[in-house]
Amino acid sequence: MAGGAVSKRRSRCSRLAARNRAVAMSERNRSIDGVSVPCFLYGTAWKEDDTQRLTELAIRQGFRGIDTANQRRHYVEAGVGQAVAGSIRSGLVTRDDLFLQTKFTFRDGQDHRLPYDPKAPIAVQVEQSFASSLQHLGVETIDSYVLHGPSRRTGLAAADWEAWRAMEALHASGRARLLGISNVSLEQLERLCQEARVAPRFVQNRCYATRGWDRRIREFCVAHGIVYQGFSLLTANQATMAHPAMVRIAARHRRSVSQIVFRFALDVGMVALTGTTNAEHMRTDLEAFDFQLEPEEVAQIESLAGP
Ligand SMILES: NC(=O)c1ccc[n+]([C@@H]2O[C@H](COP(=O)([O-])OP(=O)(O)OC[C@H]3O[C@@H](n4cnc5c(N)ncnc54)[C@H](OP(=O)(O)O)[C@@H]3O)[C@@H](O)[C@H]2O)c1
């Protein structure tokens, strides 16, 4: 790409960052179709037997948004439900204080512990998985219901449409308040938005600094009223986190590089996910709400590792 085009694009992104910064900085939650969505979510993957304890700890430390999936291979959704019930029972929170997000996962992403009959039509699998999620989580509605990923790498197959139509029916029934899609390419997202009757309100993707922090998909999301959720913000970006510019910015603010990454994510309008198992990290991650980056710093981080 010519230098002029690159700098034009960067300055457009800086303006976008500045605009989003005003939104993100205003509060810890944003309202989407009347649903209060925390800008920082606690992710419950890979917690196994510690899921209940860690989720309860995260709620005690101040997280109000929880991400899980009805996919026993990587998540223990029932453990999340026990944590939610325990936190409500102890008076720490009410159901309305919490934003609960879970996912439908196709057969290929599951192990043998399936939350549905694999021989049933996909629409029935979605219904069964959703009913099982309600049971695991001990709730009557899910705040955000996410398709864990399309069934293939490119395009959208009949199975994807069948799953999405079933999710739209759950939305129409009022049991799933918002819909989302994860692990999605720009091309797949464009197709989904063209033909969906209920548009996705969330995209949840692994966010690589080397791809401009998923810049092209984030731009599409902004243009289409979709909120981008970034995961593996730390684990996917170790080299960028060690970059001297990141270290300098962290030192300037007397913060850790992890806090800079999370603050940056909020500044460019993402909902950030953290998967920490450490009480101190939970606390310091949430401190990303307590300081500000300069617009030039946001622009610099945005272009540090990729176009
Ligand atoms: N949709 C999908 O397909 C998908 C895929 C992957 C993840 N996710 C979601 O995203 C969540 C987060 O993903 P992730 O675990 O890859 O994210 P992450 O937050 O980038 O990684 C967490 C890892 O970083 C370490 N870490 C070091 N310092 C940390 C700090 N200050 N704050 C947080 N972590 C720190 C953690 O160790 P300590 O435990 O010692 O802090 C842990 O090993 C998952 O739990 C899941 O809910 C979704």
The ligand as an ORCA input file, in Angstrom:
! r2SCAN-3c Opt
* xyz 0 1
  N     -14.760    -17.533     21.532
  C     -13.691    -18.293     21.631
  O     -13.450    -19.203     20.823
  C     -12.729    -18.046     22.761
  C     -11.432    -18.601     22.688
  C     -10.550    -18.313     23.730
  C     -10.954    -17.525     24.799
  N     -12.230    -17.040     24.862
  C     -12.704    -16.285     26.022
  O     -11.778    -15.273     26.372
  C     -11.361    -15.470     27.729
  C      -9.965    -14.930     27.916
  O      -9.084    -15.633     27.074
  P      -7.575    -15.899     27.457
  O      -7.529    -16.722     28.699
  O      -6.874    -16.407     26.244
  O      -7.097    -14.443     27.726
  P      -5.924    -13.729     28.361
  O      -6.519    -12.874     29.415
  O      -5.179    -13.115     27.215
  O      -4.929    -14.794     29.014
  C      -4.920    -15.190     30.319
  C      -3.503    -15.713     30.639
  O      -2.635    -14.580     30.780
  C      -2.038    -14.615     32.066
  N      -1.862    -13.277     32.667
  C      -0.712    -12.719     33.081
  N      -0.922    -11.478     33.577
  C      -2.241    -11.258     33.480
  C      -3.074    -10.165     33.807
  N      -2.628     -9.050     34.377
  N      -4.372    -10.266     33.523
  C      -4.883    -11.372     32.950
  N      -4.130    -12.455     32.629
  C      -2.821    -12.393     32.877
  C      -2.977    -15.430     32.903
  O      -2.258    -15.952     33.989
  P      -2.876    -15.794     35.490
  O      -4.032    -16.743     35.528
  O      -1.736    -16.193     36.352
  O      -3.291    -14.377     35.659
  C      -3.455    -16.485     31.928
  O      -2.493    -17.506     31.799
  C     -11.554    -16.970     27.955
  O     -11.628    -17.305     29.305
  C     -12.855    -17.195     27.226
  O     -13.943    -16.785     28.022
  C     -13.105    -17.270     23.847
*
